[in-house]
Amino acid sequence: MKSSFRLNDNALRYFICFGLLGSLFLHSFIKYGLLNSLVGFLLPKASAQVPIVNSPNGFTPDWSRLRFSDMIISESNSVTYPGTRGTETRTWTAGQSISEFMELGDFETPQLAIENLNLSTIASVQGINLSRLTLDDFQLTQWQTLPNLVKAVPNLGNRNVNSVIPIRDFARRFGINGSTIANLSRYENLSNVQLGRVINLKNYPLTSIPNIQNTSINRFGNWQDSRIDGVPGLSTLTWDNLPGLRTLDLSFVASFDLPLGDIEANRTRSISGSYQDGFNVPCLQSNCAHAEMSGIGETTGTQWISGKFQKVNGGFGILKALNDGQEPTGRNPFGSSFKQVVWNIDEGSGKVETTMFFRICKTIPFIGRTCSPYFIGPVPFIEYREKDPIVLGQPE
């Protein structure tokens, strides 16, 4: 009996001891975030990176799966600047697609040639029935004048005013009947009147202006001011349908050799920068986290500095002043429509996350084309691991 009692007594003491230790461990587990870390480790990581193709030329975006609507910005901001309509404001919110606030003129680059598209081409790829849309769905029709339309749409000027219903209703607001549309466009009091200020564009089918769907975007007046989602089907059109991508030079390729974190300082063999400063801007500061490259000749040992920590000069013209003239350091391997920026670096996993940054561009009368620095971002782009091939773009 005594032996049995001592055994139970010892078991009880052990149970109490383990219970106290377990409680202390659980308390620490919760208090110091170990539970969250464990859950984060066990759960699969969500990836917001763009789909890629591992081609002989290195990792490139899978253009057949890349769309404006999928490019989600992760930081909010708002800027005011001079534009074609006087002072303009651009605002964006974290979690928003760039198609909702970026404009066609921001992507007026040879590498995309987005302006050469027309609605018929987009609709045929996307399976859109244009006759079910209204003129209001094509945003730039709001500010077209009659001279704009006559110049843009083939043979429209030869038509009788009464044969094109929205223009007939526009003319009747001014007490005009009959005549050709070309003659109507010469009326001095009508030449600068925007269509959307006189008639409700929601009341007219998109195809009620003959051939408007077959007219390339760049023929319309101030086409650059339209948002991406202001062109039916464009925000979800995959980039392999953009005619300019065929001109990309992807011949300069290196290998991602080593990720080095924020303890790195004063790196002078940089292979990153900007159009304005060149793409060999040294990082002369205490934090120069970077991805080290290997490749042909002097490429080995060069450093692509993280734009999260180093800023360089960017932009040209009057919009250069936006964001204090600064943009994250990086490269433009896929052309000037966006900048690729090394962002998060994880030495432990050997991983480097890159992002896309965009800019605002305007063509202002009597001033010409002007662009801000690349400061609109970050938008997740390609993720690399050690020894992955990486496109560097034009060599310098």
Secondary structure as the mmCIF struct_conf table of DSSP 4:
data_model
#
loop_
_struct_conf.conf_type_id
_struct_conf.id
_struct_conf.beg_label_comp_id
_struct_conf.beg_label_asym_id
_struct_conf.beg_label_seq_id
_struct_conf.end_label_comp_id
_struct_conf.end_label_asym_id
_struct_conf.end_label_seq_id
HELX_RH_AL_P HELX_RH_AL_P1 LYS A 2 LYS A 31
TURN_TY1_P TURN_TY1_P1 TYR A 32 GLY A 33
HELX_RH_AL_P HELX_RH_AL_P2 LEU A 34 LEU A 42
BEND BEND1 LEU A 43 LEU A 43
HELX_LH_PP_P HELX_LH_PP_P1 PRO A 44 ALA A 46
HELX_LH_PP_P HELX_LH_PP_P2 GLN A 49 PRO A 51
STRN STRN1 ILE A 52 SER A 55
TURN_TY1_P TURN_TY1_P2 PRO A 56 ASN A 57
STRN STRN2 GLY A 58 PRO A 61
HELX_RH_3T_P HELX_RH_3T_P1 TRP A 63 ARG A 65
HELX_RH_3T_P HELX_RH_3T_P2 PHE A 68 ASP A 70
STRN STRN3 ILE A 72 ILE A 72
BEND BEND2 GLU A 75 GLU A 75
STRN STRN4 ASN A 77 GLY A 83
TURN_TY1_P TURN_TY1_P3 THR A 84 ARG A 85
STRN STRN5 GLY A 86 TRP A 92
TURN_TY1_P TURN_TY1_P4 ALA A 94 GLY A 95
STRN STRN6 SER A 97 SER A 97
HELX_RH_3T_P HELX_RH_3T_P3 ILE A 98 GLU A 100
TURN_TY1_P TURN_TY1_P5 PHE A 101 PHE A 101
STRN STRN7 GLU A 103 GLU A 103
HELX_RH_3T_P HELX_RH_3T_P4 LEU A 104 PHE A 107
TURN_TY1_P TURN_TY1_P6 PRO A 110 LEU A 112
HELX_RH_3T_P HELX_RH_3T_P5 ILE A 114 ASN A 116
HELX_RH_AL_P HELX_RH_AL_P3 LEU A 119 GLN A 126
TURN_TY1_P TURN_TY1_P7 GLY A 127 GLY A 127
HELX_RH_3T_P HELX_RH_3T_P6 LEU A 130 ARG A 132
BEND BEND3 LEU A 133 LEU A 133
STRN STRN8 THR A 134 THR A 134
HELX_RH_3T_P HELX_RH_3T_P7 LEU A 135 ASP A 137
BEND BEND4 PHE A 138 PHE A 138
HELX_RH_3T_P HELX_RH_3T_P8 GLN A 139 TRP A 143
HELX_RH_AL_P HELX_RH_AL_P4 LEU A 146 ALA A 152
BEND BEND5 VAL A 153 VAL A 153
TURN_TY1_P TURN_TY1_P8 PRO A 154 ASN A 155
HELX_RH_3T_P HELX_RH_3T_P9 LEU A 156 ASN A 158
BEND BEND6 ARG A 159 ARG A 159
STRN STRN9 ASN A 160 ASN A 160
HELX_RH_3T_P HELX_RH_3T_P10 VAL A 161 SER A 163
BEND BEND7 VAL A 164 VAL A 164
HELX_RH_AL_P HELX_RH_AL_P5 ILE A 165 ARG A 172
TURN_TY1_P TURN_TY1_P9 ARG A 173 GLY A 175
BEND BEND8 GLY A 178 SER A 179
STRN STRN10 THR A 180 THR A 180
HELX_RH_AL_P HELX_RH_AL_P6 ILE A 181 SER A 185
TURN_TY1_P TURN_TY1_P10 ARG A 186 ARG A 186
TURN_TY1_P TURN_TY1_P11 GLU A 188 ASN A 192
HELX_RH_3T_P HELX_RH_3T_P11 LEU A 195 ARG A 197
TURN_TY1_P TURN_TY1_P12 VAL A 198 VAL A 198
BEND BEND9 ILE A 199 ILE A 199
HELX_RH_3T_P HELX_RH_3T_P12 LEU A 201 ASN A 203
BEND BEND10 TYR A 204 TYR A 204
STRN STRN11 PRO A 205 PRO A 205
HELX_RH_3T_P HELX_RH_3T_P13 LEU A 206 SER A 208
BEND BEND11 ILE A 209 ILE A 209
TURN_TY1_P TURN_TY1_P13 PRO A 210 ASN A 211
HELX_RH_3T_P HELX_RH_3T_P14 ILE A 212 ASN A 214
BEND BEND12 THR A 215 THR A 215
HELX_RH_3T_P HELX_RH_3T_P15 ILE A 217 ARG A 219
BEND BEND13 PHE A 220 PHE A 220
TURN_TY1_P TURN_TY1_P14 GLY A 221 ASN A 222
HELX_RH_3T_P HELX_RH_3T_P16 TRP A 223 ASP A 225
BEND BEND14 SER A 226 SER A 226
STRN STRN12 ARG A 227 ARG A 227
HELX_RH_3T_P HELX_RH_3T_P17 ILE A 228 GLY A 230
BEND BEND15 VAL A 231 VAL A 231
TURN_TY1_P TURN_TY1_P15 PRO A 232 THR A 236
BEND BEND16 LEU A 237 LEU A 237
HELX_RH_3T_P HELX_RH_3T_P18 TRP A 239 ASN A 241
BEND BEND17 LEU A 242 LEU A 242
HELX_RH_3T_P HELX_RH_3T_P19 PRO A 243 THR A 247
STRN STRN13 VAL A 253 LEU A 260
TURN_TY1_P TURN_TY1_P16 ASP A 262 ILE A 263
STRN STRN14 ARG A 267 ARG A 267
BEND BEND18 ARG A 269 ARG A 269
STRN STRN15 SER A 270 SER A 270
STRN STRN16 GLY A 273 SER A 274
TURN_TY1_P TURN_TY1_P17 TYR A 275 ASP A 277
STRN STRN17 GLY A 278 GLY A 278
BEND BEND19 PHE A 279 PHE A 279
STRN STRN18 CYS A 283 CYS A 283
BEND BEND20 GLN A 285 SER A 286
STRN STRN19 HIS A 290 SER A 294
BEND BEND21 ILE A 296 ILE A 296
HELX_RH_3T_P HELX_RH_3T_P20 GLY A 297 THR A 299
TURN_TY1_P TURN_TY1_P18 THR A 300 GLY A 301
STRN STRN20 GLN A 303 ILE A 305
TURN_TY1_P TURN_TY1_P19 GLY A 307 PHE A 309
STRN STRN21 LYS A 311 ASN A 313
STRN STRN22 PHE A 316 PHE A 316
HELX_RH_3T_P HELX_RH_3T_P21 GLY A 317 GLY A 325
STRN STRN23 GLN A 326 PRO A 328
STRN STRN24 GLY A 330 ARG A 331
TURN_TY1_P TURN_TY1_P20 PRO A 333 PHE A 334
TURN_TY1_P TURN_TY1_P21 SER A 336 SER A 337
BEND BEND22 PHE A 338 PHE A 338
STRN STRN25 LYS A 339 ASP A 346
TURN_TY1_P TURN_TY1_P22 GLU A 347 GLY A 350
STRN STRN26 LYS A 351 PHE A 358
STRN STRN27 CYS A 361 ILE A 364
TURN_TY1_P TURN_TY1_P23 PRO A 365 ILE A 367
STRN STRN28 GLY A 368 CYS A 371
BEND BEND23 TYR A 374 TYR A 374
STRN STRN29 ILE A 376 ARG A 385
TURN_TY1_P TURN_TY1_P24 GLU A 386 LYS A 387
STRN STRN30 PRO A 389 VAL A 391
BEND BEND24 GLN A 394 GLN A 394
#
